[in-house]
Structure formats: C-alpha cells, structure tokens
C-alpha cells in the first residue's frame, strides 16, 4: 500500500538511477569509502538509506565544468 510516503531504503539499481552513476561505480565508491555503505535489511538483502544518499549528493562539490552541449536544447519541429 503506497500512501505517498517517501521510501526509507532504495536498492542498488535505484541508487544508480537517482545519482546518475552506474551500479559498478556505486560499488567501487562504497569499497573506497567515498559513498555510504548499504544497510543489511535481511539475510540476503541490502539497501541504502535515502537520507544518506541525499546527504552524500548534497555534499558533492559544485562543478566548474559547463553542462553538456545538448542540455536544455529543444528539438525543432520537422
């Protein structure tokens, strides 16, 4: 039953999706202690606390790189 509550935990594919990183990159960053570690939910199930992923995301430095060339571009009607 979904009553509009924000999830507490998210799985690896969801973490990759919300951070725009690959699953492999997330796993590498966890091993290097540069990303929050997942929590053990049951015997064979782990997931990340949304709050910790949010905090990690907010702590990322602001980039001096320009956005990709296609950002915000609109396709012209044919």
C-alpha positions as CSV (number, residue, x, y, z in Angstrom):
1,X,0.0,0.0,0.0
2,X,1.6,3.3,-1.1
3,X,0.1,6.3,0.6
4,X,2.6,8.8,-0.9
5,X,5.4,8.2,1.6
6,X,9.0,8.8,0.6
7,X,10.9,5.5,0.7
8,X,13.3,4.9,3.5
9,X,15.6,2.5,1.7
10,X,16.4,2.1,-2.0
11,X,18.2,-0.8,-3.8
12,X,21.3,-0.6,-6.0
13,X,19.6,0.0,-9.3
14,X,17.6,2.8,-7.8
15,X,20.7,4.3,-6.2
16,X,22.4,4.2,-9.6
17,X,19.4,5.8,-11.2
18,X,18.9,8.7,-8.7
19,X,22.7,9.5,-8.7
20,X,23.2,9.2,-12.5
21,X,26.1,6.8,-11.7
22,X,26.5,3.2,-12.8
23,X,26.0,0.3,-10.4
24,X,29.6,-0.6,-10.8
25,X,30.7,3.0,-9.9
26,X,28.5,2.9,-6.8
27,X,30.0,-0.4,-5.7
28,X,33.6,1.0,-6.3
29,X,32.8,4.2,-4.3
30,X,31.5,2.1,-1.4
31,X,34.7,0.0,-1.4
32,X,36.7,3.2,-1.4
33,X,34.7,4.6,1.5
34,X,33.6,7.5,-0.8
35,X,29.9,6.6,-0.8
36,X,27.5,5.5,2.0
37,X,27.5,1.8,2.8
38,X,24.3,-0.2,2.3
39,X,22.3,-1.4,5.3
40,X,21.6,-5.1,5.9
41,X,17.8,-5.4,5.8
42,X,17.6,-9.2,6.0
43,X,19.7,-12.3,5.5
44,X,20.4,-11.6,1.8
45,X,19.0,-8.1,1.3
46,X,20.8,-4.8,1.5
47,X,19.7,-1.3,0.6
48,X,20.8,2.3,1.1
49,X,19.1,4.8,3.4
50,X,17.6,7.5,1.2
51,X,18.7,10.1,3.7
52,X,22.3,9.1,3.5
53,X,22.3,9.1,-0.3
54,X,20.7,12.6,-0.2
55,X,23.3,13.8,2.2
56,X,26.1,12.4,0.0
57,X,24.6,14.1,-3.0
58,X,24.3,17.5,-1.3
59,X,27.9,17.3,-0.2
60,X,29.2,16.9,-3.8
61,X,31.3,19.9,-4.9
62,X,29.9,22.4,-7.4
63,X,31.4,21.8,-10.8
64,X,33.3,24.3,-12.9
65,X,32.6,22.2,-16.0
66,X,30.0,23.5,-18.4
67,X,26.8,21.4,-18.9
68,X,26.8,19.1,-21.9
69,X,26.0,20.7,-25.2
70,X,22.6,19.0,-25.5
71,X,21.4,20.2,-22.1
72,X,18.2,22.2,-22.5
73,X,18.2,22.0,-26.3
74,X,14.8,21.7,-27.9
75,X,14.2,19.7,-31.0
76,X,12.8,21.7,-33.9
77,X,9.5,20.6,-35.3
78,X,10.0,18.8,-38.7
